[in-house]
Amino acid sequence: MPKKSNAGKPAKKTAPVKRRRVTFQFQAAPGSKVSVAGSFNNWDTEAHPLKDRDGTGAHKLILLLAPGLHEYKFFVDGAWCVDPGCAEWVQNDLGTLNSLLRV
């Protein structure tokens, strides 16, 4: 019996994943270069810089992230830092800790 072809039929529509707003905050010295990197951006230290809008060292960034578990760290002036405001951490392959975010 010949197989039926799906040619010409519209593809099934799937519901889009609803992303959620997540605020990342890190207190560093004024003038510091702070970014967040993690499983959500392939650990790219330049993809998501935080801003210190008032010059006090209070760096902040809001991202839209897909639901699920995300590991991340802050990259501050060339050094990796876990999030001191995050209570959940997991050990990474390098034997250090990553902060864990549940979205």
N, C-alpha and C positions, 0 to 999 in steps of 0.2 A: 504494500500500500504506500503510495507516495506521501512524503511529508508535506504538511501545509506550509506555505510561505507567509511570512509576516510583511512582505513587501507591500508598500502602499498603505499600511495601517499605521495610525499614529502611535507613538511610543507611550507606554503607561506613564502617567504623571505621578511623581512621588512628592510628598509634602516637603517643603524646604525645611532644613534644620533651623530652628529658631535660636539665634545667638543671643547671648545675654551680656549686659554691660558689667564689666569688672573693673574696679578701680585699683590700680597699683600705686602705692605710696612708699617713699623711702626718705628718711631724714639723713642728709649728708652735709658736709661743709658747703657754704655758698660758693658757687663757681665750679663745683664738682660736675663731672660728666657721669650721668647715671642712665642706664638702660635696663630693660627687662628682657630676658631671653629664656626660652623654654621649649617644651614639646610642641607648643602651638605655633612657633615660628622657626622651627628647625635649629634652635639654639643660636640664632643670629644676633650677635651683640649690638648690631647697628640698626636693626629693623624697627625697634620701638624705644626711642629715647624718651625719658621722662623730662618734664619741664619744671623749672623752679621759677614760677611766674613772679613772685614777689621778692626774690633775692635772699630769702631767709634760709635756704637749704632744704625746704620742704618740696621735694620732687614728686610729681604726680602725673599719671597717665590713665586714661580710660580706654579700654579695648572691648570689642565685641568678640566673645569666645563661644565656641560650640559647647553644648553640654558634655560633661564627662570629666575625667581626671586629667589634670595638667600638671606636669612638673616644671618648676621654673627657679631661676635665681636672678638676683640683680647683679649687674656688672658696673662696678663703681670705680672710676679712675683706673681701669685695667685690672681690677681684682674682683673675683666672684664672691658674692655675699648671699647667704640665705636671708629670707624675709623675717626680720625679728618680730613682725606682727602676725606671723602665721604659726599656728600651733601644730600643724601637721607637716612632718618631714619624712622623707624616705632616703635610704642610702642609694647612691648611684654607683656606676661601674668603676669609678675612680676611688671609691672608698670614702667619699665625702657625702654631704647631705644636700638634697634638693628640697625646696619647699613644695608642698603638695596643695593644689587648688581643686576643689570640687565645684564644678559649675552645674 
